[in-house]
Amino acid sequence: MPETIAFVGVGRMGANMARRLKDCGHIIAAVYDLHAPSAAALAGELGANHVRTLAEATAAATLIFTVVTDDAAQLAVFGDPAAGDSLLISAAGKTFINCATLTPKVHVEIARRAREAGAEALEACMASSIPQARNGTLCLMCASELATFDRLQPLLLDLSTEPRYIGFAGQAAQVKVLVNMVMNINTAALAEGLGLGHALGLDLDLLREVFAQTGANSQVLKTDGEDMQNRAHDCYFSSAHAAKDSTIAWTLGAEAGLSLPLSAATKLQYDRLVALGRGGLDKSAVAELTFPGRLS
């Protein structure tokens, strides 16, 4: 019997992953989101059922993807089945593929809850953004029992050219947090470099070209440099998510007894951007804090 798939959380990433899997011939049986109009529209597009409860999502499919916002949202969808609606209702034999960037201990807890319900859980942490979700080139970092990963690898290869097995529950989330920590630091550093260049009256097109040919080069320069210069902050990875992920990284460092001053400074920058009401802008909007005259 072919696997059937449900998606819980169909924002920019979840919706495009669902579209990709549909294009690859997989059966998208059900779609659920707290924002019902988004779920209804995607369900209509994919020929799936728009389900109104978490339990219905589990009942409709053998594989359930969760692509939610944060720790609280993840714990809520895997709540106590005896206390109300939950993905864990009648979950025996089902497999959950959890893609959100979460505190590692939350992934560990979700794996425990799934086991208690007779289900399996695969942590599939994503690096990359909306275009990669749509075209199947996500960087996926996975953690679970090895047998679970091996069984799901053919499906994962439709989302990622090279899904990586990291290890046991929580470890993929640790790697993803480190990826985002370094990315966010690089983004904030690039914003400062371009902001200072602007204040000095330099040609920013030329400055970016020099950066690209020197040790100042980075993936962030390719994706965000021109956007910072032109104030084009259409959202691919939100500043609010950057603030959340920077906080997770800083907390892990504190728990490990490490001082991470660059991570701490980056967290403060993104926290400030969120406090100014710019959390919905792309992470490149951190440049609004460093270019003179843009934000007070």
C-alpha positions as CSV (number, residue, x, y, z in Angstrom):
1,M,0.0,0.0,0.0
2,P,1.4,3.5,-0.9
3,E,2.0,5.9,2.0
4,T,-0.6,8.6,2.4
5,I,0.6,12.0,3.7
6,A,-1.0,14.7,5.9
7,F,0.5,18.2,6.5
8,V,0.0,20.0,9.8
9,G,1.1,23.6,9.3
10,V,1.0,24.9,5.8
11,G,2.7,28.2,5.9
12,R,5.3,29.2,3.3
13,M,7.5,26.1,3.9
14,G,4.8,23.5,4.6
15,A,2.7,24.4,1.7
16,N,5.6,24.2,-0.8
17,M,6.8,20.9,0.6
18,A,3.3,19.5,0.1
19,R,3.2,20.8,-3.5
20,R,6.6,19.3,-4.2
21,L,5.5,15.8,-2.9
22,K,2.3,16.0,-4.8
23,D,4.3,16.8,-8.0
24,C,6.5,13.7,-7.2
25,G,3.4,11.5,-7.2
26,H,2.8,11.2,-3.5
27,I,-0.8,11.1,-2.1
28,I,-1.5,14.2,0.0
29,A,-4.6,13.1,1.8
30,A,-5.2,15.8,4.3
31,V,-4.1,19.4,5.2
32,Y,-4.5,21.1,8.6
33,D,-3.6,24.6,9.8
34,L,-4.9,26.9,12.5
35,H,-5.4,29.4,9.8
36,A,-8.3,27.5,8.1
37,P,-8.5,29.6,4.9
38,S,-4.8,28.7,4.1
39,A,-5.5,25.0,4.7
40,A,-8.7,25.1,2.6
41,A,-7.0,26.8,-0.3
42,L,-4.1,24.4,-0.4
43,A,-6.4,21.4,0.1
44,G,-8.4,22.5,-3.0
45,E,-5.2,23.0,-5.0
46,L,-3.8,19.5,-4.1
47,G,-7.1,17.6,-4.1
48,A,-6.7,16.8,-0.4
49,N,-9.1,16.9,2.4
50,H,-9.2,20.1,4.6
51,V,-9.5,18.5,8.0
52,R,-10.6,20.6,11.0
53,T,-8.9,18.6,13.8
54,L,-5.5,17.2,14.5
55,A,-7.0,13.8,15.1
56,E,-8.5,13.8,11.6
57,A,-5.1,14.5,10.2
58,T,-3.6,11.5,11.9
59,A,-6.6,9.3,10.9
60,A,-6.3,10.4,7.2
61,A,-2.6,9.4,6.6
62,T,0.2,7.0,7.4
63,L,2.8,9.8,7.4
64,I,2.1,13.2,9.1
65,F,4.4,16.1,8.5
66,T,4.4,18.9,11.1
67,V,5.8,22.3,10.0
68,V,4.9,24.6,12.9
69,T,6.3,27.8,14.4
70,D,7.9,27.1,17.7
71,D,8.2,24.9,20.8
72,A,4.8,25.8,22.2
73,A,3.1,25.0,18.9
74,Q,4.8,21.6,18.5
75,L,4.0,20.6,22.1
76,A,0.4,21.7,21.5
77,V,-0.2,19.5,18.4
78,F,1.3,16.5,20.3
79,G,-0.8,17.2,23.4
80,D,-2.3,14.6,25.8
81,P,-4.9,12.7,23.9
82,A,-7.0,12.4,27.0
83,A,-7.1,16.2,27.4
84,G,-8.4,17.2,23.9
85,D,-7.5,17.2,20.2
86,S,-4.1,15.8,19.5
87,L,-2.1,14.2,16.7
88,L,-1.5,11.3,19.1
89,I,-5.2,10.2,19.1
90,S,-5.2,6.7,17.5
91,A,-1.6,7.2,16.4
92,A,-0.4,3.6,16.7
93,G,1.5,2.6,13.5
94,K,1.7,6.1,12.2
95,T,4.9,8.1,11.5
96,F,5.4,11.8,12.3
97,I,8.0,13.8,10.3
98,N,8.7,16.9,12.3
99,C,10.4,19.8,10.4
100,A,10.3,22.8,12.7
101,T,13.4,24.4,14.2
102,L,12.8,23.7,17.8
103,T,14.8,23.4,21.1
104,P,16.5,20.0,20.9
105,K,14.8,18.8,24.1
106,V,11.4,19.4,22.5
107,H,12.3,17.0,19.7
108,V,13.4,14.5,22.3
109,E,10.1,14.9,24.1
110,I,8.0,14.6,20.9
111,A,9.8,11.4,20.1
112,R,9.0,10.0,23.5
113,R,5.4,10.9,23.2
114,A,5.2,9.3,19.8
115,R,6.7,6.1,21.1
116,E,4.3,5.9,24.0
117,A,1.4,6.2,21.4
118,G,2.9,3.4,19.4
119,A,4.1,5.7,16.6
120,E,7.4,6.7,15.2
121,A,9.0,10.1,14.9
122,L,11.6,11.5,12.5
123,E,13.2,14.8,13.2
124,A,13.7,16.4,9.7
125,C,15.2,19.8,10.4
126,M,15.4,22.0,7.3
127,A,18.0,24.5,6.1
128,S,17.2,26.5,3.0
129,S,14.1,28.4,2.1
130,I,10.9,28.6,0.1
131,P,12.4,28.0,-3.4
132,Q,14.3,24.9,-2.2
133,A,11.1,23.6,-0.5
134,R,9.3,23.9,-3.8
135,N,12.0,22.3,-6.0
136,G,13.1,19.5,-3.7
137,T,16.6,20.8,-2.8
138,L,16.2,21.4,0.9
139,C,19.1,20.6,3.2
140,L,17.5,18.0,5.6
141,M,19.2,17.0,8.8
142,C,17.4,13.9,10.3
143,A,17.4,12.1,13.6
144,S,15.5,9.0,14.6
145,E,16.0,5.3,14.8
146,L,18.2,4.4,11.9
147,A,15.6,1.9,10.6
148,T,13.0,4.7,10.4
149,F,15.4,7.0,8.5
150,D,16.2,4.2,6.0
151,R,12.5,3.4,5.5
152,L,11.7,7.0,4.8
153,Q,14.8,7.9,2.7
154,P,13.1,7.4,-0.7
155,L,10.5,10.0,0.2
156,L,13.0,12.3,1.8
157,L,15.0,12.2,-1.5
158,D,12.0,13.9,-3.1
159,L,12.5,16.9,-0.8
160,S,16.3,16.9,-0.5
161,T,19.1,15.9,-2.8
162,E,21.1,14.6,0.2
163,P,19.1,14.0,3.4
164,R,21.6,13.5,6.2
165,Y,21.3,11.1,9.1
166,I,22.7,12.9,12.2
167,G,21.8,10.5,15.0
168,F,19.4,10.1,17.8
169,A,16.5,12.4,18.8
170,G,17.6,16.0,19.4
171,Q,20.9,15.8,17.5
172,A,19.5,17.0,14.2
173,A,18.0,20.0,16.0
174,Q,21.4,20.7,17.6
175,V,23.0,20.8,14.1
176,K,20.2,23.0,12.7
177,V,20.5,25.5,15.6
178,L,24.3,25.7,14.9
179,V,23.6,26.3,11.2
180,N,21.2,29.1,12.0
181,M,23.4,30.5,14.6
182,V,26.3,31.0,12.2
183,M,23.9,32.1,9.4
184,N,22.4,34.8,11.6
185,I,25.8,36.0,12.9
186,N,26.9,36.3,9.2
187,T,23.8,38.2,8.3
188,A,24.2,40.7,11.1
189,A,27.9,41.1,10.3
190,L,27.2,41.7,6.6
191,A,24.6,44.3,7.6
192,E,27.2,46.1,9.7
193,G,29.7,46.0,6.9
194,L,27.3,47.4,4.3
195,G,25.9,49.9,6.7
196,L,29.3,51.2,7.5
197,G,30.2,51.3,3.9
198,H,27.1,53.3,3.2
199,A,28.0,55.8,6.0
200,L,31.5,56.2,4.5
201,G,30.0,57.0,1.1
202,L,31.3,53.9,-0.6
203,D,29.8,52.4,-3.8
204,L,27.9,49.5,-2.3
205,D,27.8,47.6,-5.6
206,L,31.6,47.8,-5.8
207,L,31.9,46.9,-2.1
208,R,29.8,43.7,-2.5
209,E,32.0,42.7,-5.5
210,V,35.1,43.1,-3.4
211,F,33.5,41.2,-0.5
212,A,32.7,38.3,-2.9
213,Q,36.4,38.1,-4.0
214,T,37.8,38.1,-0.5
215,G,37.4,36.5,3.0
216,A,34.3,38.6,3.4
217,N,32.4,36.3,1.0
218,S,29.6,34.1,2.3
219,Q,26.4,32.5,1.2
220,V,24.5,35.3,3.0
221,L,26.3,37.8,0.8
222,K,24.8,36.1,-2.2
223,T,21.3,35.8,-0.8
224,D,21.0,39.0,1.3
225,G,23.6,41.6,0.2
226,E,21.7,43.2,-2.6
227,D,18.4,43.1,-0.6
228,M,20.1,44.9,2.3
229,Q,21.3,47.6,0.0
230,N,18.0,48.0,-1.8
231,R,15.7,47.5,1.3
232,A,14.1,44.5,-0.4
233,H,13.0,42.4,2.6
234,D,10.4,40.1,1.1
235,C,10.2,37.2,3.6
236,Y,12.0,34.0,2.9
237,F,13.3,33.5,6.5
238,S,11.7,35.9,8.9
239,S,13.5,38.1,11.4
240,A,11.2,36.7,14.1
241,H,12.5,33.2,13.3
242,A,16.0,34.5,13.4
243,A,15.4,36.0,16.8
244,K,13.9,32.7,18.0
245,D,16.7,30.6,16.6
246,S,19.4,32.9,18.0
247,T,17.8,32.6,21.4
248,I,17.9,28.8,21.2
249,A,21.5,28.9,20.2
250,W,22.4,31.3,23.0
251,T,20.6,29.2,25.5
252,L,22.3,26.0,24.4
253,G,25.6,27.8,24.8
254,A,24.7,28.9,28.3
255,E,23.7,25.4,29.3
256,A,27.0,24.1,28.0
257,G,28.9,26.7,30.0
258,L,30.1,28.6,27.0
259,S,30.3,32.3,26.4
260,L,29.0,33.1,22.9
261,P,29.3,36.9,22.6
262,L,28.7,37.0,18.9
263,S,25.6,34.9,19.2
264,A,24.4,37.0,22.1
265,A,24.9,40.2,20.1
266,T,23.1,38.8,17.1
267,K,20.2,37.8,19.3
268,L,19.9,41.3,20.7
269,Q,19.8,42.7,17.2
270,Y,17.0,40.5,16.0
271,D,15.1,40.9,19.3
272,R,15.3,44.7,18.7
273,L,14.0,44.3,15.2
274,V,11.0,42.3,16.4
275,A,10.3,44.8,19.2
276,L,10.2,47.5,16.5
277,G,7.4,45.5,14.7
278,R,9.6,44.3,11.9
279,G,9.6,40.6,12.8
280,G,7.7,39.6,9.7
281,L,10.4,41.0,7.4
282,D,13.1,38.8,6.0
283,K,16.2,38.4,8.2
284,S,18.0,40.7,5.8
285,A,16.0,43.5,7.4
286,V,18.6,43.5,10.2
287,A,20.3,46.0,7.9
288,E,17.6,48.5,8.8
289,L,19.3,48.7,12.2
290,T,22.8,49.4,10.8
291,F,22.3,51.7,7.8
292,P,22.2,55.3,9.0
293,G,18.8,57.0,8.9
294,R,16.6,53.9,8.3
295,L,15.4,53.1,11.8
296,S,15.8,55.1,15.0
